[in-house]
């Protein structure tokens, strides 16, 4: 069973993604911010991290940078719904910093599962 960490400060988004992935057969842990997600990453041997970009405490770009520093080649999907800077710019920045794939919120279940499969199979 492939293992995934979901990092998102919005509880509803985090819980929805976690549930979608669990129903698809993945083992999933969830974190409310980048710091918590990094701690989970250090504890668990995971196949993929899905992280939001805009979060309090440790934001997504910093989370990606730290994860890749600790484990080069870790597979990461960055997600974002926007903010002061455009959604496209934030996601492009996440890709530049090493995210394997990016997704704009909101996304459909099928889109998420396809992205997860694509990254895990790469």
trRosetta pair geometry for C-beta under 8 A, 3 or more apart (Angstrom, degrees):
i j d omega theta_ij theta_ji phi_ij phi_ji
1 25 6.7 -135 -132 160 94 81
1 26 6.7 142 178 -141 90 34
1 27 4.9 87 129 -23 121 105
2 26 5.4 -45 80 -125 85 90
2 27 7.1 -172 92 27 35 82
2 47 4.5 -58 -163 33 94 155
2 48 7.1 35 160 6 115 108
2 120 6.0 9 -152 -138 162 144
3 26 7.1 145 -106 -177 22 87
3 27 4.7 -29 -104 75 75 105
3 28 7.6 172 -157 -80 55 34
3 29 7.7 20 -176 -1 96 97
3 44 6.3 -143 155 162 141 121
3 45 6.9 88 58 93 149 58
3 46 4.4 -117 111 -125 103 67
3 47 5.3 125 53 5 65 88
3 48 7.7 171 95 32 49 70
4 21 5.7 -95 63 -178 145 152
4 26 5.1 13 8 163 118 138
4 27 7.2 152 22 80 69 53
4 28 5.1 -19 71 -108 94 78
4 29 7.6 -173 95 30 49 64
4 46 6.2 111 -103 -165 18 116
4 47 6.6 -46 -71 61 65 87
4 48 4.7 -17 -112 73 87 97
4 49 7.3 161 -161 -92 65 28
4 50 6.4 23 179 -4 113 103
4 116 7.2 -27 -96 -141 149 123
5 28 7.5 145 -99 -159 25 63
5 29 5.1 -23 -110 71 75 95
5 30 7.4 156 -163 -93 61 25
5 31 6.4 14 -179 -1 106 112
5 37 5.8 127 151 -152 129 88
5 40 5.3 145 -125 109 133 128
5 41 6.0 -91 4 -74 166 78
5 44 6.9 149 -63 65 112 137
5 46 5.3 -51 -17 -107 96 172
5 48 7.6 -165 30 100 64 54
5 49 4.8 -12 63 -117 101 77
5 50 7.2 -170 92 31 53 65
6 14 5.8 145 124 -149 116 73
6 17 4.9 162 -142 103 147 123
6 18 5.3 -134 34 -71 150 81
6 21 7.1 -175 -51 9 127 148
6 28 6.1 16 -8 -170 109 112
6 29 7.4 -177 25 90 71 44
6 30 4.8 -21 68 -111 98 77
6 31 7.2 174 88 27 50 68
6 50 5.0 -10 -114 67 67 108
6 51 8.0 170 -163 -80 38 43
7 14 7.8 -31 -172 -114 14 109
7 30 7.7 160 -83 -162 36 54
7 31 4.6 -16 -108 70 80 104
7 32 7.8 -32 -153 53 65 7
7 33 7.0 13 -169 154 100 9
7 34 6.1 72 174 -92 144 48
7 36 7.4 160 -126 79 99 88
7 37 3.5 -8 -93 -82 130 148
7 49 6.8 11 -1 -177 113 98
7 50 6.9 179 26 92 69 55
7 51 4.2 -1 62 -115 115 79
7 52 6.2 -126 109 17 74 78
7 55 7.3 -52 149 -57 98 164
7 60 7.6 155 103 -105 120 82
7 63 6.5 -161 108 -173 163 163
8 13 4.8 -101 143 100 150 112
8 14 4.2 -168 65 -73 104 86
8 17 6.9 104 3 21 144 140
8 30 7.8 -47 35 -159 84 98
8 32 7.6 -46 85 -135 42 37
8 50 7.9 -21 -39 117 103 93
8 51 7.5 175 -63 -153 65 40
8 52 4.2 98 -114 -28 74 124
8 55 7.3 -148 -147 -87 34 120
8 79 7.3 -26 -90 73 116 124
9 14 7.7 164 36 -43 6 124
9 32 5.7 64 -120 176 54 69
9 33 5.6 41 -86 -84 95 76
9 52 6.4 -107 9 65 78 150
9 54 7.9 -87 28 110 126 63
9 55 4.3 154 -28 -133 122 90
9 56 6.1 108 -118 19 154 82
10 13 4.0 56 88 16 112 114
10 14 6.3 168 83 -15 56 88
10 52 7.4 122 14 -82 93 162
11 14 5.7 -59 -142 40 28 112
11 15 6.0 23 162 -15 67 111
11 32 7.4 -9 -82 -115 74 102
12 15 6.0 -57 -142 40 25 107
12 16 6.1 26 158 -20 62 111
13 16 5.8 -58 -145 37 26 110
13 17 6.3 22 160 -14 64 108
13 52 7.4 75 112 -75 143 130
13 105 7.1 -15 -131 -131 135 143
14 17 6.2 -59 -148 38 24 106
14 18 6.2 25 155 -19 62 112
14 30 5.1 106 172 -165 109 126
14 31 7.9 -135 -141 64 134 32
14 32 6.9 -49 -65 -99 169 58
15 18 5.6 -55 -144 38 30 115
15 19 6.2 30 157 -19 65 107
15 30 7.3 31 -81 -128 49 170
16 19 5.9 -56 -148 37 28 109
16 20 6.4 29 154 -20 64 106
17 20 5.7 -54 -147 35 31 112
17 21 6.3 26 157 -15 65 109
17 50 6.6 -140 166 103 144 148
17 112 6.8 -150 -131 -155 88 154
18 21 6.0 -63 -151 40 27 107
18 22 6.2 25 155 -18 65 110
18 28 4.9 168 -146 127 77 141
18 30 4.9 -43 -78 -63 137 126
19 22 5.7 -54 -142 37 30 111
19 23 6.2 30 159 -18 65 107
20 23 6.0 -60 -152 38 26 110
20 24 6.5 19 152 -15 62 111
20 109 5.2 -156 -139 -131 129 94
20 112 6.1 50 122 87 149 144
20 113 7.1 -124 156 -58 110 96
21 24 5.6 -61 -149 40 33 110
21 26 4.4 -50 167 56 94 127
21 28 4.7 105 96 -68 126 141
21 112 7.8 -95 -66 139 85 123
21 113 7.9 172 -99 -95 61 79
21 116 7.0 157 -113 -98 102 166
22 25 7.8 103 -180 -27 30 9
22 26 6.4 -91 -86 66 34 72
22 27 7.8 50 -111 -115 75 25
22 28 5.4 -98 -62 20 85 123
24 113 5.6 -178 -107 -118 156 118
24 116 7.8 109 103 76 156 150
26 116 7.5 -79 -56 171 152 148
29 40 5.2 -174 121 -168 139 138
29 44 6.2 -180 4 -25 149 163
29 46 7.6 -103 30 -86 113 131
31 34 7.8 96 122 -98 129 11
31 36 3.8 175 -161 108 107 102
31 37 3.7 -177 73 -71 153 69
31 39 7.6 150 -118 51 137 90
31 40 5.4 -139 -59 0 126 137
32 36 5.6 45 43 37 70 155
33 36 5.2 92 55 15 71 102
33 37 6.9 -133 102 -6 34 96
33 55 5.1 160 -133 160 75 127
33 56 6.1 -60 -115 74 131 71
33 57 4.4 55 166 53 148 130
33 58 6.0 115 151 46 97 78
34 37 5.3 -59 -143 40 32 114
34 38 6.1 35 159 -23 69 103
34 51 6.9 55 -101 -153 84 129
34 55 5.8 148 -23 81 92 138
34 57 6.2 -165 43 101 88 97
34 58 3.0 -115 83 101 119 99
34 59 6.1 -24 -21 38 142 5
34 60 6.5 -159 -78 -80 120 35
34 62 6.2 78 157 83 166 96
34 63 3.6 -129 -138 -73 114 116
34 66 7.7 111 169 33 113 134
35 38 5.9 -52 -148 32 28 110
35 39 6.7 29 152 -17 61 104
35 57 5.1 -76 -5 149 118 132
35 58 4.5 133 -46 6 74 124
36 39 5.7 -53 -153 34 33 114
36 40 6.5 33 150 -17 65 104
37 40 5.6 -52 -149 36 34 111
37 41 6.2 40 151 -24 65 105
37 49 6.9 99 175 -155 118 119
37 51 6.3 106 164 -104 169 109
37 58 7.9 -135 43 85 99 122
37 63 6.0 24 79 -148 130 132
38 41 5.4 -50 -147 33 33 118
38 42 6.5 34 153 -20 63 103
38 58 6.8 -26 -10 99 127 163
38 63 6.3 -140 -57 -137 100 82
38 66 5.6 -15 -114 111 132 139
38 67 6.8 -134 -111 -69 82 81
39 42 5.8 -56 -153 34 31 111
39 43 6.6 24 151 -15 64 109
40 43 5.7 -63 -150 40 34 109
40 44 5.8 -5 167 10 74 115
40 46 8.0 41 134 -31 94 138
41 44 6.7 -67 -124 53 21 86
41 46 6.5 -79 -125 24 66 125
41 49 6.4 -4 -95 -86 119 134
41 67 5.9 -89 -171 -115 167 100
41 70 7.4 111 125 82 123 145
41 71 7.8 -140 166 13 114 130
41 74 7.9 28 -158 -149 126 157
42 70 7.4 -73 -89 177 86 158
46 49 6.5 90 106 -62 140 77
47 75 6.6 -7 154 45 61 125
47 120 6.0 37 146 -123 125 101
48 75 4.7 -47 -107 94 74 110
48 76 7.3 159 -163 -89 66 29
48 77 6.8 21 -180 -3 112 99
48 116 6.6 117 127 -146 171 83
48 119 6.0 99 -119 109 126 125
48 120 6.0 -66 -50 -77 131 90
49 67 6.1 -101 32 -141 162 162
49 74 6.5 24 7 152 115 119
49 75 7.2 155 23 91 67 57
49 76 4.9 -17 69 -111 95 78
49 77 7.5 -170 95 30 49 64
50 76 7.6 154 -91 -162 30 56
50 77 4.6 -13 -112 66 78 103
50 79 6.3 27 177 -11 94 117
50 116 7.6 -42 -67 -93 125 97
51 60 4.9 154 134 -133 109 94
51 63 5.2 -161 -163 102 159 142
51 64 6.6 -159 61 -61 145 83
51 76 6.5 -21 16 -163 107 105
51 77 7.6 154 23 81 59 54
51 78 5.9 -27 72 -113 82 62
51 79 7.1 180 92 26 32 80
52 55 5.4 110 89 -51 112 108
52 60 5.5 -126 105 -71 45 126
52 78 7.9 82 -149 -164 12 64
52 79 5.5 -47 -100 77 55 89
52 80 6.4 113 -163 -90 66 59
53 59 6.7 24 167 170 50 97
53 60 3.6 -102 -121 47 38 148
53 61 6.5 41 -150 -38 87 77
53 78 5.7 55 -65 -177 97 107
53 79 7.1 -151 -14 82 84 39
53 80 4.0 -14 23 -83 122 118
53 83 7.9 -125 98 -3 107 132
53 90 4.8 121 133 164 162 122
53 91 7.1 -116 -43 -76 150 56
53 93 8.0 100 -145 74 136 107
53 94 5.8 -98 -96 -65 118 128
54 59 6.4 -20 -130 -145 30 111
54 60 6.8 -31 -22 0 27 116
54 80 6.2 92 -3 -137 92 99
54 81 7.5 -88 36 49 122 77
54 82 7.7 -24 -7 93 145 28
54 83 4.7 153 -87 -58 153 141
54 90 7.1 -36 -44 -148 94 158
55 58 7.1 -1 93 85 116 49
55 59 5.1 162 52 -120 75 56
55 60 6.1 109 8 -40 106 79
55 63 7.8 31 45 -25 135 135
56 59 7.7 4 -96 -75 3 77
58 62 5.3 -122 -168 94 81 124
58 63 5.5 109 137 -67 107 87
58 66 7.6 -23 -172 3 137 146
59 62 5.4 87 61 19 70 105
59 63 6.9 -126 108 -10 33 97
60 63 5.2 -54 -142 35 33 116
60 64 6.3 35 159 -20 67 101
60 78 6.0 106 167 -141 132 102
60 80 7.3 -130 33 -75 165 104
60 90 8.0 67 68 174 132 110
60 94 6.5 -26 131 -103 118 117
61 64 5.8 -50 -151 33 31 112
61 65 6.4 34 150 -20 63 106
61 90 8.0 -118 -53 -161 111 79
61 93 6.1 -33 -101 130 128 113
61 94 6.2 -121 -94 -93 77 69
61 97 5.5 118 -154 6 84 169
62 65 5.5 -52 -147 36 34 115
62 66 6.3 31 155 -17 66 106
63 66 6.0 -57 -147 38 28 108
63 67 6.2 27 157 -18 65 109
64 67 5.9 -58 -145 38 28 110
64 68 6.2 20 160 -12 65 111
64 76 5.7 129 -124 152 93 166
64 78 6.6 -20 -71 -79 136 117
64 94 6.2 148 -36 -150 163 79
64 97 5.0 97 103 116 131 118
64 98 5.6 165 163 65 110 98
64 99 5.7 -60 -127 -61 142 83
65 68 6.2 -63 -148 41 24 105
65 69 6.3 27 154 -23 62 110
65 97 5.8 -63 -68 -175 82 122
65 98 7.5 130 -89 26 46 126
66 69 5.6 -55 -146 34 30 114
66 70 6.3 21 158 -12 65 109
67 70 6.0 -63 -149 41 28 105
67 71 6.5 -40 173 45 66 92
67 74 5.2 -99 153 70 104 151
67 76 6.4 120 93 -75 146 132
68 71 7.1 -82 -128 72 24 54
68 72 5.9 49 -176 -109 71 51
68 73 7.9 121 -138 5 77 29
68 74 6.2 -136 -91 37 56 102
68 76 7.6 -72 -59 -12 97 140
68 97 7.6 -174 12 154 148 78
68 98 4.6 14 -74 122 157 167
69 72 7.7 20 -119 -65 13 75
70 74 7.9 19 78 -24 83 140
71 74 4.4 76 98 -50 108 113
75 100 4.9 -8 -153 -22 71 154
75 119 4.9 133 -178 161 123 108
75 120 6.7 133 124 -87 168 48
75 122 7.3 141 -116 60 124 106
76 98 6.7 59 42 118 133 85
76 99 4.7 -97 103 -126 105 64
76 100 5.4 142 55 3 54 88
76 119 8.0 -132 57 -162 19 146
77 99 6.6 77 -138 -171 18 105
77 100 6.4 -50 -72 62 58 94
77 101 5.0 -20 -115 72 83 93
77 102 7.1 158 -167 -97 64 27
77 103 6.3 19 173 -1 110 108
77 115 5.7 93 -127 144 142 120
77 116 7.0 -69 -28 -86 153 62
77 119 5.9 -120 -60 -32 101 162
78 91 6.1 165 103 -132 115 69
78 94 3.5 -118 83 165 176 153
78 95 7.3 -127 34 -51 133 60
78 99 3.9 -54 -13 -116 112 158
78 101 7.6 -175 27 93 68 44
78 102 4.7 -22 69 -111 94 83
78 103 7.5 174 89 27 48 65
79 102 7.3 161 -83 -162 36 62
79 103 4.9 -18 -106 70 84 94
79 104 7.7 147 -154 -113 68 8
79 105 5.7 75 170 -48 102 98
79 107 7.5 -104 -135 3 116 128
80 83 7.5 -68 -175 -6 113 103
80 87 5.4 173 110 -146 106 81
80 90 4.8 -135 154 102 175 131
80 91 5.6 -147 34 -63 122 88
80 94 7.4 180 -22 -22 125 143
80 102 7.6 -19 15 -167 98 106
80 104 6.8 -41 72 -122 68 53
80 105 6.3 -130 110 8 21 100
81 87 6.6 -66 162 -107 18 121
81 104 7.3 99 -104 -175 42 66
81 105 3.7 -51 -76 72 88 120
81 106 7.1 30 -108 -49 108 56
82 86 6.7 -42 -134 -160 91 38
82 87 4.0 -55 -82 -63 76 96
82 90 7.4 168 -122 17 31 137
82 105 7.9 -119 -4 60 75 95
83 87 7.7 123 16 -77 67 63
83 90 6.8 78 34 -53 112 149
85 89 5.0 -99 160 83 105 130
85 90 5.6 126 97 -55 111 93
86 89 4.6 93 64 5 86 104
86 90 7.1 -157 95 -5 46 85
87 90 5.9 -58 -150 37 31 109
87 91 6.2 23 157 -13 67 110
87 104 5.5 67 154 -128 135 103
87 105 7.9 -137 -138 41 133 73
88 91 5.9 -60 -145 42 28 107
88 92 6.0 31 156 -22 65 109
88 104 7.8 -17 -75 -86 62 121
89 92 5.7 -54 -144 36 28 112
89 93 6.3 32 154 -21 63 106
90 93 5.6 -55 -151 35 30 114
90 94 6.5 34 149 -22 64 103
91 94 5.4 -47 -148 31 36 116
91 95 6.6 39 151 -18 64 101
91 99 7.9 -88 -163 67 64 153
91 102 3.9 122 -168 171 105 148
91 103 7.8 -162 -127 45 133 19
91 104 6.7 -66 -51 -74 154 75
92 95 5.7 -52 -154 35 33 113
92 96 6.5 37 147 -21 64 105
92 102 7.7 -95 -61 14 32 169
93 96 5.4 -52 -150 34 34 116
93 97 6.4 24 154 -11 66 108
94 97 5.9 -62 -147 43 30 105
94 99 4.2 17 147 -5 94 140
94 102 5.5 123 79 -95 124 120
95 98 7.8 170 -173 30 26 11
95 99 5.2 -71 -87 60 44 97
95 102 5.6 -77 -55 -26 100 124
99 102 5.7 74 112 -67 140 85
100 119 4.7 102 112 -133 139 111
100 122 6.8 167 -169 59 127 147
101 115 5.4 -179 124 -163 146 100
101 118 6.5 92 -72 93 157 119
101 119 5.2 -115 5 -71 127 114
103 107 5.1 -28 172 -47 120 156
103 111 6.8 133 -140 139 124 110
103 112 6.9 61 -147 -99 170 67
103 115 5.6 -49 -64 -81 126 170
104 107 6.6 130 79 -62 55 99
107 111 4.4 -118 178 87 106 132
107 112 5.5 127 109 -54 122 86
107 115 8.0 -1 161 -7 158 139
108 111 4.6 96 57 4 79 105
108 112 7.2 -147 94 -4 42 85
109 112 5.9 -59 -153 36 30 110
109 113 6.3 21 156 -13 67 110
110 113 5.9 -57 -142 41 30 107
110 114 6.1 33 157 -21 65 108
111 114 5.9 -54 -145 36 27 111
111 115 6.4 28 154 -19 62 107
112 115 5.8 -58 -151 36 29 111
112 116 6.3 29 154 -19 66 107
113 116 5.6 -50 -145 36 33 114
113 117 6.3 33 156 -17 65 106
114 117 5.8 -56 -147 39 30 110
114 118 6.2 33 154 -23 64 108
115 118 5.7 -54 -146 35 29 114
115 119 6.4 22 158 -13 65 107
116 119 6.2 -61 -149 39 27 104
116 120 6.1 20 158 -14 65 113
117 120 5.9 -59 -139 42 27 107
117 121 5.9 18 163 -13 65 115
118 121 6.2 -66 -144 42 21 104
118 122 6.5 30 155 -37 61 106
119 122 5.7 -49 -149 16 32 116
